[in-house]
Protein backbone atom coordinates (compact mmCIF):
# COMPACT_ATOMS: atom_id res chain seq x y z
CA UNK A 1 0.00 0.00 0.00
CA UNK A 2 1.26 3.57 -0.61
CA UNK A 3 3.23 5.35 2.04
CA UNK A 4 1.36 7.81 4.22
CA UNK A 5 2.51 11.12 5.63
CA UNK A 6 2.02 11.97 9.28
CA UNK A 7 3.26 15.06 11.04
CA UNK A 8 5.11 14.90 14.32
CA UNK A 9 5.96 18.29 15.65
CA UNK A 10 7.30 20.38 12.76
CA UNK A 11 8.41 17.46 10.54
CA UNK A 12 6.54 15.00 8.31
CA UNK A 13 7.21 11.24 8.60
CA UNK A 14 6.63 8.36 6.16
CA UNK A 15 4.92 5.19 7.32
CA UNK A 16 3.73 2.13 5.45
CA UNK A 17 4.79 -0.89 3.41
CA UNK A 18 5.88 -0.77 -0.25
CA UNK A 19 6.98 -3.81 -2.27
CA UNK A 20 7.24 -5.80 0.94
CA UNK A 21 9.48 -3.23 2.65
CA UNK A 22 8.23 -1.64 5.87
CA UNK A 23 9.03 2.07 6.08
CA UNK A 24 8.97 4.45 8.99
CA UNK A 25 11.28 7.39 8.51
CA UNK A 26 11.52 11.15 8.71
CA UNK A 27 11.31 13.26 5.57
CA UNK A 28 13.18 16.03 7.44
CA UNK A 29 10.72 18.42 5.80
CA UNK A 30 8.12 20.68 7.37
CA UNK A 31 6.39 21.78 4.16
CA UNK A 32 3.62 19.38 3.13
CA UNK A 33 4.02 19.92 -0.61
CA UNK A 34 7.75 19.18 -0.42
CA UNK A 35 7.05 16.16 1.79
CA UNK A 36 4.58 14.80 -0.81
CA UNK A 37 7.23 15.06 -3.51
CA UNK A 38 9.70 13.25 -1.23
CA UNK A 39 7.10 10.52 -0.53
CA UNK A 40 6.52 9.91 -4.27
CA UNK A 41 10.24 9.71 -5.00
CA UNK A 42 10.87 7.40 -2.06
CA UNK A 43 8.10 5.05 -3.16
CA UNK A 44 9.46 4.95 -6.71
CA UNK A 45 12.98 4.24 -5.42
CA UNK A 46 11.79 1.32 -3.26
CA UNK A 47 9.72 -0.18 -6.08
CA UNK A 48 12.60 0.19 -8.56
CA UNK A 49 15.08 -1.37 -6.13
CA UNK A 50 12.72 -4.31 -5.58
CA UNK A 51 12.29 -4.81 -9.31
CA UNK A 52 15.89 -4.40 -10.44
CA UNK A 53 17.98 -4.83 -7.32
CA UNK A 54 21.17 -2.89 -6.66
CA UNK A 55 21.58 -1.94 -10.33
CA UNK A 56 18.68 0.50 -10.11
CA UNK A 57 20.29 2.73 -7.49
CA UNK A 58 24.02 2.33 -8.10
CA UNK A 59 25.57 5.70 -8.85
CA UNK A 60 28.23 6.43 -11.42
CA UNK A 61 30.47 7.50 -8.53
CA UNK A 62 30.04 4.07 -6.89
CA UNK A 63 30.88 2.30 -10.14
CA UNK A 64 33.89 4.57 -10.73
CA UNK A 65 35.23 3.83 -7.23
CA UNK A 66 34.96 0.09 -7.88
CA UNK A 67 36.71 0.56 -11.21
CA UNK A 68 39.61 2.49 -9.66
CA UNK A 69 39.96 0.05 -6.76
CA UNK A 70 40.34 -2.71 -9.35
CA UNK A 71 43.30 -0.86 -10.87
CA UNK A 72 41.48 1.11 -13.55
CA UNK A 73 43.02 4.28 -14.96
CA UNK A 74 41.93 7.22 -12.79
CA UNK A 75 43.71 10.03 -14.61
CA UNK A 76 40.67 11.65 -16.26
CA UNK A 77 37.91 10.54 -13.92
CA UNK A 78 38.23 13.42 -11.45
CA UNK A 79 36.59 16.10 -13.63
CA UNK A 80 33.95 13.61 -14.80
CA UNK A 81 32.99 12.71 -11.24
CA UNK A 82 32.77 16.38 -10.33
CA UNK A 83 30.50 16.98 -13.30
CA UNK A 84 28.07 14.14 -12.56
CA UNK A 85 28.19 14.53 -8.80
CA UNK A 86 27.75 11.81 -6.15
CA UNK A 87 24.09 10.98 -6.89
CA UNK A 88 24.02 10.58 -10.68
CA UNK A 89 22.80 7.06 -11.37
CA UNK A 90 24.78 4.63 -13.45
CA UNK A 91 21.54 3.71 -15.24
CA UNK A 92 21.25 7.30 -16.50
CA UNK A 93 24.61 7.34 -18.29
CA UNK A 94 23.79 7.45 -21.99
CA UNK A 95 25.12 9.23 -25.07
CA UNK A 96 23.28 12.40 -24.13
CA UNK A 97 24.87 12.40 -20.68
CA UNK A 98 28.31 11.82 -22.22
CA UNK A 99 27.77 14.66 -24.72
CA UNK A 100 26.73 17.04 -21.96
CA UNK A 101 29.78 16.10 -19.90
CA UNK A 102 32.06 16.73 -22.89
CA UNK A 103 30.47 20.11 -23.59
CA UNK A 104 30.76 21.17 -19.95
CA UNK A 105 34.30 19.94 -19.33
CA UNK A 106 36.07 20.51 -22.66
CA UNK A 107 33.97 22.89 -24.78
CA UNK A 108 36.77 23.73 -27.23
CA UNK A 109 38.71 20.46 -27.19
CA UNK A 110 39.55 18.44 -30.29
CA UNK A 111 37.71 15.17 -31.00
CA UNK A 112 40.76 13.15 -29.94
CA UNK A 113 40.78 14.89 -26.54
CA UNK A 114 37.05 14.22 -26.03
CA UNK A 115 37.54 10.55 -26.91
CA UNK A 116 40.55 10.17 -24.62
CA UNK A 117 39.37 12.19 -21.62
CA UNK A 118 35.59 11.68 -21.62
CA UNK A 119 34.32 8.82 -23.80
CA UNK A 120 37.05 6.30 -22.98
CA UNK A 121 37.02 6.65 -19.15
CA UNK A 122 33.21 6.65 -18.96
CA UNK A 123 33.08 3.58 -21.20
CA UNK A 124 35.60 1.78 -19.01
CA UNK A 125 33.59 2.41 -15.83
CA UNK A 126 30.28 1.42 -17.42
CA UNK A 127 31.69 -1.72 -19.05
CA UNK A 128 33.12 -2.99 -15.76
CA UNK A 129 29.80 -2.29 -14.05
CA UNK A 130 28.03 -4.23 -16.80
CA UNK A 131 30.33 -7.18 -16.17
CA UNK A 132 29.19 -7.02 -12.52
CA UNK A 133 25.54 -7.05 -13.56
CA UNK A 134 24.90 -3.48 -12.45
CA UNK A 135 23.79 -2.20 -15.87
CA UNK A 136 23.33 -3.26 -19.45
CA UNK A 137 26.44 -3.23 -21.69
CA UNK A 138 26.45 -0.17 -23.87
CA UNK A 139 28.62 1.62 -26.38
CA UNK A 140 29.08 5.37 -26.54
CA UNK A 141 29.60 7.31 -29.74
CA UNK A 142 33.19 8.41 -30.24
CA UNK A 143 34.05 11.64 -32.03
CA UNK A 144 35.34 11.29 -35.56
CA UNK A 145 39.02 12.11 -35.56
CA UNK A 146 40.67 13.64 -38.58
CA UNK A 147 43.36 11.43 -40.02
CA UNK A 148 46.05 14.05 -39.64
CA UNK A 149 49.51 12.76 -40.44
CA UNK A 150 51.85 14.70 -38.17
CA UNK A 151 55.13 15.30 -39.86
CA UNK A 152 58.58 14.43 -38.67
CA UNK A 153 61.78 16.27 -39.43
CA UNK A 154 64.50 14.86 -41.62
CA UNK A 155 68.04 15.14 -40.23
CA UNK A 156 68.68 17.94 -42.71
CA UNK A 157 65.60 19.88 -41.57
CA UNK A 158 66.61 19.40 -37.95
CA UNK A 159 70.06 20.84 -38.72
CA UNK A 160 68.45 23.90 -40.27
CA UNK A 161 66.19 24.35 -37.26
CA UNK A 162 69.09 24.03 -34.81
CA UNK A 163 71.24 26.43 -36.79
CA UNK A 164 68.48 29.05 -36.81
CA UNK A 165 67.42 28.66 -33.16
CA UNK A 166 68.48 30.92 -30.34
CA UNK A 167 71.10 29.49 -27.96
CA UNK A 168 68.42 28.84 -25.32
CA UNK A 169 66.06 27.14 -27.78
CA UNK A 170 68.87 25.00 -29.24
CA UNK A 171 69.26 23.15 -25.93
CA UNK A 172 65.57 22.36 -25.66
CA UNK A 173 65.35 21.26 -29.31
CA UNK A 174 68.41 19.01 -28.96
CA UNK A 175 67.00 17.43 -25.80
CA UNK A 176 63.59 16.76 -27.37
CA UNK A 177 65.15 15.33 -30.52
CA UNK A 178 67.42 13.10 -28.47
CA UNK A 179 64.92 11.79 -25.91
CA UNK A 180 61.43 11.98 -27.40
CA UNK A 181 60.18 13.48 -24.14
CA UNK A 182 56.81 15.17 -24.08
CA UNK A 183 57.06 18.92 -23.71
CA UNK A 184 55.73 19.02 -20.16
CA UNK A 185 58.12 16.21 -19.17
CA UNK A 186 61.11 18.13 -20.49
CA UNK A 187 60.14 21.44 -18.94
CA UNK A 188 59.59 19.81 -15.55
CA UNK A 189 62.94 18.00 -15.64
CA UNK A 190 65.03 18.76 -12.54
CA UNK A 191 68.78 19.30 -12.63
CA UNK A 192 69.36 16.51 -10.11
CA UNK A 193 67.69 14.06 -12.52
CA UNK A 194 69.86 14.96 -15.51
CA UNK A 195 72.89 12.63 -15.72
CA UNK A 196 75.22 14.09 -18.31
CA UNK A 197 78.02 11.57 -17.70
CA UNK A 198 75.81 8.64 -18.75
CA UNK A 199 73.61 10.51 -21.25
CA UNK A 200 70.47 9.75 -19.23
CA UNK A 201 67.64 11.62 -17.55
CA UNK A 202 65.14 10.45 -14.95
CA UNK A 203 61.70 11.74 -15.96
CA UNK A 204 59.66 11.71 -12.78
CA UNK A 205 56.59 13.73 -13.83
CA UNK A 206 54.99 11.96 -16.77
CA UNK A 207 51.65 11.98 -18.57
CA UNK A 208 50.72 8.49 -17.35
CA UNK A 209 52.21 8.99 -13.87
CA UNK A 210 54.82 6.29 -14.50
CA UNK A 211 58.38 7.66 -14.14
CA UNK A 212 60.98 6.38 -16.58
CA UNK A 213 64.63 6.73 -17.49
CA UNK A 214 65.41 8.11 -20.93
CA UNK A 215 68.72 8.17 -22.74
CA UNK A 216 70.01 10.59 -25.34
CA UNK A 217 72.79 10.62 -27.94
CA UNK A 218 76.04 12.41 -27.34
CA UNK A 219 74.91 14.93 -29.95
CA UNK A 220 72.27 16.09 -27.47
CA UNK A 221 74.75 15.88 -24.60
CA UNK A 222 77.10 18.36 -26.28
CA UNK A 223 74.41 21.02 -26.27
CA UNK A 224 73.61 20.34 -22.62
CA UNK A 225 77.19 20.39 -21.33
CA UNK A 226 77.96 23.60 -23.21
CA UNK A 227 74.89 25.36 -21.84
CA UNK A 228 74.98 27.21 -18.55
CA UNK A 229 72.49 24.97 -16.81
CA UNK A 230 71.29 25.82 -13.30
CA UNK A 231 72.82 23.84 -10.47
CA UNK A 232 69.40 22.97 -9.03
CA UNK A 233 65.74 23.13 -9.93
CA UNK A 234 64.26 23.09 -13.42
CA UNK A 235 66.80 22.44 -16.17
CA UNK A 236 65.12 24.58 -18.81
CA UNK A 237 64.28 28.21 -17.96
CA UNK A 238 62.80 31.30 -19.55
CA UNK A 239 65.07 34.23 -20.47
CA UNK A 240 64.21 35.62 -17.02
CA UNK A 241 65.67 32.51 -15.41
CA UNK A 242 62.39 31.10 -14.07
CA UNK A 243 60.75 27.75 -14.94
CA UNK A 244 58.32 27.69 -17.83
CA UNK A 245 54.60 27.61 -17.05
CA UNK A 246 52.47 24.91 -18.69
CA UNK A 247 48.86 25.23 -19.70
CA UNK A 248 45.78 23.61 -21.39
CA UNK A 249 43.83 20.53 -20.31
CA UNK A 250 46.74 18.21 -21.11
CA UNK A 251 49.28 20.41 -19.35
CA UNK A 252 51.43 20.33 -22.46
CA UNK A 253 51.13 23.74 -24.09
CA UNK A 254 54.25 25.85 -23.82
CA UNK A 255 54.60 29.26 -22.33
CA UNK A 256 54.40 31.93 -25.01
CA UNK A 257 58.09 32.75 -24.89
CA UNK A 258 59.32 29.31 -25.92
CA UNK A 259 56.61 28.92 -28.56
CA UNK A 260 57.71 32.24 -29.99
CA UNK A 261 61.29 30.98 -30.14
CA UNK A 262 60.23 27.84 -32.00
CA UNK A 263 58.23 29.94 -34.45
CA UNK A 264 61.12 32.34 -34.97
CA UNK A 265 63.59 29.50 -35.57
CA UNK A 266 61.21 27.78 -38.00
CA UNK A 267 60.73 30.98 -39.98
CA UNK A 268 64.47 31.66 -40.10
CA UNK A 269 65.11 28.07 -41.25
CA UNK A 270 62.41 28.47 -43.92
CA UNK A 271 60.46 25.54 -42.50
CA UNK A 272 56.73 25.24 -41.83
CA UNK A 273 56.42 26.19 -38.18
CA UNK A 274 57.70 23.31 -36.06
CA UNK A 275 55.87 22.40 -32.86
CA UNK A 276 57.66 20.71 -29.96
CA UNK A 277 55.24 17.78 -30.23
CA UNK A 278 56.46 17.13 -33.77
CA UNK A 279 59.91 16.55 -32.32
CA UNK A 280 58.47 13.60 -30.37
CA UNK A 281 57.28 12.09 -33.65
CA UNK A 282 60.71 12.84 -35.10
CA UNK A 283 62.52 11.09 -32.24
CA UNK A 284 60.33 7.97 -32.53
CA UNK A 285 61.01 7.75 -36.25
CA UNK A 286 64.73 8.33 -35.86
CA UNK A 287 65.18 5.99 -32.90
CA UNK A 288 63.49 3.04 -34.60
CA UNK A 289 65.18 3.67 -37.95
CA UNK A 290 68.59 3.28 -36.28
CA UNK A 291 67.91 0.63 -33.65
CA UNK A 292 64.90 -1.43 -34.86
CA UNK A 293 64.26 -1.79 -31.12
CA UNK A 294 60.48 -1.58 -30.73
CA UNK A 295 60.61 -2.51 -27.05
CA UNK A 296 63.08 0.29 -26.42
CA UNK A 297 60.85 2.65 -28.39
CA UNK A 298 57.92 1.89 -26.06
CA UNK A 299 60.03 2.04 -22.89
CA UNK A 300 61.88 5.26 -23.65
CA UNK A 301 58.82 6.88 -25.22
CA UNK A 302 56.62 6.03 -22.25
CA UNK A 303 53.90 4.25 -24.24
CA UNK A 304 51.88 1.41 -22.73
CA UNK A 305 50.30 0.26 -25.97
CA UNK A 306 52.07 -0.80 -29.14
CA UNK A 307 49.53 0.83 -31.42
CA UNK A 308 50.24 4.21 -29.85
CA UNK A 309 53.99 3.81 -30.36
CA UNK A 310 53.28 2.84 -33.96
CA UNK A 311 51.37 6.08 -34.49
CA UNK A 312 54.51 8.02 -33.65
CA UNK A 313 56.95 5.84 -35.54
CA UNK A 314 56.60 6.93 -39.19
CA UNK A 315 57.60 5.08 -42.33
CA UNK A 316 61.04 6.37 -43.24
CA UNK A 317 63.43 5.90 -46.19
CA UNK A 318 65.99 3.13 -45.85
CA UNK A 319 68.91 5.57 -45.75
CA UNK A 320 67.63 7.46 -42.71
CA UNK A 321 69.91 5.63 -40.25
CA UNK A 322 73.01 6.50 -42.26
CA UNK A 323 71.95 10.13 -42.68
CA UNK A 324 71.39 10.41 -38.93
CA UNK A 325 74.84 8.99 -38.21
CA UNK A 326 76.36 11.45 -40.67
CA UNK A 327 74.91 14.31 -38.63
CA UNK A 328 76.04 12.83 -35.31
CA UNK A 329 72.70 11.41 -34.14
CA UNK A 330 73.60 7.97 -32.88
CA UNK A 331 70.84 6.22 -30.92
CA UNK A 332 71.07 2.98 -29.00
CA UNK A 333 74.45 1.94 -27.57
CA UNK A 334 76.34 4.71 -25.81
CA UNK A 335 79.15 5.22 -28.26
CA UNK A 336 81.49 8.20 -28.26
CA UNK A 337 82.37 7.67 -31.91
CA UNK A 338 79.83 10.23 -32.99
CA UNK A 339 81.66 12.83 -30.89
CA UNK A 340 84.33 12.86 -33.56
CA UNK A 341 82.40 11.52 -36.54
CA UNK A 342 79.45 13.95 -36.36
CA UNK A 343 79.43 16.76 -38.88
CA UNK A 344 78.34 19.32 -36.29
CA UNK A 345 80.09 22.66 -36.32
CA UNK A 346 81.49 23.18 -32.82
CA UNK A 347 80.97 26.92 -33.13
CA UNK A 348 77.24 26.24 -33.49
CA UNK A 349 76.89 25.29 -29.82
CA UNK A 350 79.60 27.46 -28.34
CA UNK A 351 78.29 29.99 -25.84
CA UNK A 352 74.88 28.48 -25.24
CA UNK A 353 73.19 29.98 -22.18
Secondary structure, DSSP 8 states (H G I E B T S, - for coil): ---EEEEETTEEEEEEEETTEEEEEE-----HHHHHHHHHHHHHHHHHHHHHGGGGT-BHHHHHHHHHHTT---TTHHHHHHHH-TT-BGGG--HHHHHHHHHHH-TT--HHHHIIIIIHHHHHHHHHHHHTTSS-------------------HHHHHHHHHHS-HHHHHHHHHHHHH---HHHHHT-BGGGEETTTTEEEE-S-TTS--EEEE--HHHHHHHHHS---SSSBSSB-TTSSB---BSTTS-B--HHHHHHHHHHHHHTT-S---HHHHHHHHHHHHHHHH--HHHHHHHHT-SSHHHHHHHS----TTHHHHHHHTT---SS--SHHHHH----HHHHTT--
